[in-house]
Amino acid sequence: MERTILHLDLDTFFVSVERLVNPSLEGKPVVVGGMSDRGVVSTCSYEARRFGVHSAMPMRMARQLCPQAVYIRGDMELYSRYSRLVTQIIADSAPVYEKMSIDEHYLDLTGMDRFYGCLQWSHELRERIIRESGLPISFGLSENKTVSKIATGEAKPNGELQVVPPRVHAFLDPLPVGKIPMAGEKTCARLYAMGVQTIGVLRQLPVLAVEQVLGRNGIELWKRANGQDATPVRPYRERQSVSAEHTFEQDTIDVAAIRRRLAGMVERLAFDLRRQGRLTGCVAVKIRYANFDTHDRQQRIPYTAFDHVLQQTVTGLFDRLYDRRMMIRLVGVRFSELVGGRPQLDLFEDHSELQQLYAALDHIKTRFGASAITYGNTLN
């Protein structure tokens, strides 16, 4: 059966939320990120982009390029709240959806054209999101994730674009190779060195030649240039949580030891999230007492994958949950409401050293194993 995949992407999401809270920002160049020269740009408005400002740029450079912009320190709690609102609207309407990141969703509408026009249905959903959230959003509609995502990029800002199967090659061919989602800077540089500037030129190359230059990833890139992508829309609830539990050899009331155990679980789970490029929006702590009574408590948080934020949340939940002063048999931690994204979303503050620390820790753990380096509060 021919698939129909819808891709929804909130336009300049952080900026749009700030404008919703403060309408005087409308039409002005706006930059969201760390406020000091050591900070980086998280996102910026289209007005700021005209001056050359872009995400991940040092804030110092952004101020030089666009001194007249309004600079705002981000508020992840506020953005998370609006992200959840949009997700709830989609969940109320869509048969199958996948939340890819804080501002991006895929929907599988396959078969719905028998009962509704998929384009009309998508248009009505987009209108509802705009009406109920107040946020601009764009969509692309086509036969797979790759083409739909590229179509969304071409529909921005605040637009809609359908690419029907017979038009896929005609749509993709003139576009730069950098429009393919998996084509990063290094990949594009290699392709440019080969004289490959557009998706159409890449599509017409022999697949073996692309593989020789780019390795195994080159095959997948070539397929996507040809409009081929069999990646399914994975239901959001299918991979909604990660968790860890520990049963003590002997029931214990040693709170310090219990907190060390919880800290170790948080560290491992958070590292796994960062390695997978995921964030959590909800934290839960579980306690099972010696008499097998089991209790848990959870808390929604701004999306994150940083140990120091999650450790603080888990400690607070445990302190509120453990009020019976009974012997404990088991403790557990669960991170749920997982979405794709970089943990740097948290660091609108000017913590360049903290970002570097996490990068160094993750590099060591990736190379030598997750237990190669750990925090002192997890050790006896």
C-alpha positions in Angstrom: 0.0 0.0 0.0 1.3 3.5 -0.9 2.0 5.3 2.3 1.0 8.9 3.3 3.2 10.6 5.8 2.7 14.0 7.3 5.5 16.0 8.8 4.7 18.9 11.2 7.3 21.4 12.4 6.7 24.4 14.6 8.3 27.5 12.9 11.2 29.0 14.9 9.5 27.5 17.9 11.3 29.3 20.8 11.0 32.6 19.1 7.3 32.0 18.3 6.6 31.2 22.0 8.4 34.4 23.1 6.3 36.4 20.6 3.1 34.8 21.9 4.0 35.9 25.5 5.3 39.3 24.3 3.6 40.5 21.0 5.8 43.5 20.8 8.5 41.2 19.5 6.5 40.5 16.3 8.4 41.6 13.2 11.6 42.3 15.0 14.9 40.3 14.8 14.9 38.0 17.8 17.7 35.7 19.1 17.2 33.1 21.8 20.2 31.7 23.7 22.8 32.4 26.3 23.1 36.0 27.1 26.8 36.5 27.6 29.5 36.4 24.9 30.3 32.8 25.8 26.7 31.7 25.1 25.5 30.3 21.9 22.4 31.0 19.7 19.7 28.3 20.3 17.4 29.7 17.6 16.6 33.0 15.9 13.8 34.6 13.9 13.7 34.9 10.1 14.4 38.6 10.5 17.7 37.8 12.3 18.6 35.2 9.8 18.7 37.8 7.1 21.8 39.2 8.9 23.6 35.9 8.8 22.6 34.8 12.4 22.0 31.0 12.8 21.6 28.4 15.5 24.8 27.2 17.3 26.5 30.4 16.4 28.5 32.1 19.3 26.4 34.9 20.8 29.3 37.3 20.4 29.3 36.8 16.6 25.5 37.2 16.5 25.7 40.5 18.3 28.2 41.7 15.8 26.1 40.7 12.8 22.8 41.9 14.2 23.2 44.4 17.1 19.7 45.6 16.7 18.1 42.2 17.5 16.3 41.5 20.8 18.3 39.0 22.7 16.4 36.6 25.1 17.6 34.0 27.5 15.5 30.9 26.8 12.9 29.4 29.1 12.8 25.7 28.7 9.9 25.2 31.1 7.7 27.5 29.0 8.7 25.9 25.7 8.1 22.4 27.1 4.6 23.5 28.2 3.7 24.6 24.7 5.3 21.5 23.1 3.1 19.3 25.2 0.0 21.4 24.3 0.7 20.8 20.5 1.4 17.1 21.1 -1.9 16.8 22.9 -3.8 18.4 20.0 -2.1 15.9 17.6 -2.8 13.0 19.9 -6.5 13.9 20.0 -6.7 13.7 16.2 -4.0 11.5 14.7 -4.3 7.7 14.3 -0.5 7.2 14.6 2.0 9.9 15.5 5.7 10.1 16.4 7.1 13.0 18.4 10.6 13.4 17.0 11.6 16.4 19.0 10.2 19.3 21.1 8.8 21.0 17.9 8.5 18.2 15.3 6.1 15.4 14.7 5.5 12.7 12.0 2.0 11.3 11.4 1.1 8.2 9.4 -2.2 8.9 7.5 -2.0 5.8 5.3 -5.5 4.7 4.3 -7.2 7.8 5.5 -7.7 9.0 2.0 -10.5 6.4 1.7 -12.5 8.4 4.2 -11.0 11.9 4.1 -8.8 13.8 1.8 -5.4 13.6 3.5 -4.4 17.1 2.4 -7.7 18.6 3.7 -7.4 16.7 7.0 -3.8 17.9 7.4 -4.8 21.5 6.7 -7.6 21.3 9.3 -5.2 19.8 11.9 -2.7 22.6 11.2 -5.5 25.2 11.5 -6.5 23.7 14.8 -3.0 23.8 16.2 -2.6 27.4 15.2 -6.0 28.3 16.7 -5.5 26.5 20.0 -1.8 27.1 20.6 -1.4 30.5 18.8 1.9 29.2 17.2 2.8 29.1 13.5 3.4 25.6 12.1 4.3 24.2 8.7 3.8 20.8 7.2 4.9 18.6 4.3 2.8 15.7 3.0 4.2 12.9 0.9 4.9 9.2 0.6 7.7 8.9 3.2 9.5 10.7 6.1 12.3 12.1 4.0 10.3 13.7 1.3 7.7 15.1 3.8 10.4 16.6 6.0 12.1 18.3 3.0 8.7 19.5 1.8 8.1 21.1 5.2 11.4 23.0 4.9 10.3 24.3 1.5 6.8 25.2 2.9 8.2 27.4 5.7 7.4 29.8 7.1 3.9 28.9 8.2 3.0 27.0 5.1 1.8 23.7 3.6 3.2 21.6 0.8 2.1 18.3 -0.7 4.4 16.3 -2.9 2.5 13.5 -4.7 4.5 10.4 -5.7 4.7 11.2 -9.5 6.2 14.6 -8.6 8.9 13.4 -6.1 11.9 13.5 -8.4 10.8 16.8 -10.0 10.5 18.3 -6.5 13.8 16.9 -5.1 16.1 17.2 -8.1 16.8 21.0 -8.1 17.3 21.2 -4.3 20.8 21.4 -2.7 22.1 18.1 -1.3 22.2 19.7 2.1 18.4 19.5 2.1 18.5 15.7 2.7 18.0 15.3 6.4 21.0 13.0 7.0 23.5 15.1 4.9 25.7 16.9 7.4 28.4 19.5 6.8 31.2 16.9 6.2 29.1 14.8 3.9 28.1 17.8 1.9 31.7 18.9 1.6 32.7 15.6 0.2 29.8 15.7 -2.3 30.8 19.3 -3.3 34.3 18.1 -3.9 32.9 15.6 -6.4 30.9 18.3 -8.1 27.6 17.1 -6.7 25.6 20.2 -5.7 22.0 19.1 -6.1 19.9 16.1 -5.2 19.2 15.4 -8.8 23.0 15.0 -9.6 23.4 12.7 -6.6 20.4 10.6 -7.7 21.9 10.0 -11.1 25.2 8.8 -9.8 25.9 5.0 -9.6 25.1 3.9 -6.0 28.5 2.1 -5.8 30.3 5.3 -6.6 28.5 7.1 -3.7 29.3 4.2 -1.4 33.0 4.3 -2.3 33.1 8.0 -1.3 30.8 8.0 1.7 30.8 4.4 2.9 27.7 2.5 3.9 25.9 5.8 4.8 26.3 6.7 1.1 23.8 4.0 0.1 21.1 5.4 2.4 21.9 8.9 1.2 21.5 7.8 -2.4 18.2 6.1 -1.6 16.9 9.3 0.0 18.0 11.4 -3.0 15.9 9.0 -5.0 12.9 9.6 -2.8 13.2 6.2 -1.1 12.7 5.9 2.7 11.0 2.9 4.3 11.4 4.3 7.9 8.1 3.7 9.7 6.3 6.2 11.9 6.9 4.7 15.3 4.0 5.4 17.7 5.1 7.9 20.4 4.0 5.6 23.2 6.0 2.7 21.8 9.3 4.1 23.2 7.9 6.4 25.9 10.2 5.5 28.8 13.5 4.1 30.0 14.0 2.8 33.5 16.3 1.1 36.0 15.6 -0.7 39.3 17.8 -2.1 42.0 16.8 -4.7 44.6 19.0 -4.6 47.7 20.5 -7.9 48.9 19.3 -6.9 52.4 16.4 -4.5 53.1 17.9 -1.2 54.2 17.1 2.1 55.8 20.4 3.6 54.9 19.2 6.8 53.1 22.7 7.8 52.1 23.3 4.4 50.4 19.9 4.6 48.7 20.6 8.0 47.3 23.9 6.8 46.0 22.2 4.0 44.2 19.6 6.4 42.7 22.4 8.7 41.6 24.1 5.9 39.8 20.9 4.9 38.0 20.3 8.5 36.9 23.8 8.8 35.6 23.5 5.7 33.5 20.1 6.5 32.1 21.0 10.1 31.3 24.1 9.0 29.4 22.0 6.6 27.4 19.6 9.4 26.6 22.3 11.7 25.4 23.9 9.0 23.4 20.6 8.3 21.6 19.9 12.0 21.1 16.9 12.0 23.3 15.4 14.1 26.1 13.0 13.2 28.9 10.1 15.3 30.0 8.9 13.3 33.0 10.8 11.7 36.0 9.5 9.1 38.4 10.9 7.4 41.5 9.7 4.1 42.8 10.1 2.6 46.3 9.2 -1.0 47.4 9.2 -1.5 51.1 10.2 -4.7 53.0 6.5 -5.6 53.2 6.3 -5.3 49.4 4.1 -2.2 49.5 5.1 -0.3 46.4 4.8 3.5 45.9 5.9 5.9 43.2 5.8 9.6 42.5 6.5 11.4 39.2 7.1 15.0 38.1 7.0 16.7 34.7 10.1 18.7 34.0 11.4 20.8 31.1 12.9 18.5 28.5 16.5 17.5 29.5 19.1 14.8 29.5 21.5 16.4 31.9 22.6 14.6 35.0 22.7 17.6 37.3 19.1 18.5 36.5 17.8 14.9 36.7 19.7 14.2 39.9 18.1 17.1 41.7 14.6 16.0 40.5 15.1 12.4 41.6 16.5 13.4 45.0 13.5 15.7 45.6 11.0 13.0 44.5 12.6 10.4 46.8 12.6 12.8 49.8 8.9 13.5 49.3 8.1 9.8 48.7 10.0 8.2 51.5 8.0 9.3 54.5 7.3 6.0 56.3 10.8 5.4 57.5 10.5 1.6 56.8 13.1 -0.7 55.5 13.4 -0.5 51.7 13.6 -3.5 49.4 13.8 -1.9 46.0 14.2 1.5 44.4 13.8 2.5 40.8 14.0 5.5 38.4 12.0 6.0 35.2 12.4 8.7 32.5 9.3 9.0 30.3 7.8 11.4 27.6 11.0 10.9 25.6 11.6 13.1 22.5 14.5 13.6 20.2 16.8 16.5 20.8 20.0 17.8 22.1 20.4 18.4 25.8 22.0 21.8 25.0 18.3 23.0 24.9 18.6 23.3 28.7 21.6 25.5 28.8 20.3 28.9 27.9 22.4 30.0 30.8 26.0 30.8 30.0 27.5 27.4 31.0 30.0 26.8 28.3 32.2 25.1 30.7 29.4 22.8 31.8 28.7 21.9 28.1 32.3 21.1 27.6 32.4 19.0 30.8 29.4 16.9 29.5 31.0 16.5 26.1 34.2 15.3 27.7 32.4 12.9 30.1 30.4 11.4 27.2 33.5 11.0 25.1 35.3 9.1 27.8 32.3 6.9 28.5 31.7 6.2 24.8 35.3 5.2 24.2 36.1 3.3 27.4 32.7 2.2 28.7 29.9 3.8 30.8 31.7 2.9 34.1 35.1 4.4 33.1 34.2 7.6 34.9 31.6 8.4 37.4 30.5 11.0 40.0 31.7 10.9 43.5 28.2 10.8 45.0 27.6 7.4 43.4 30.5 5.8 45.2 30.6 4.2 48.6 
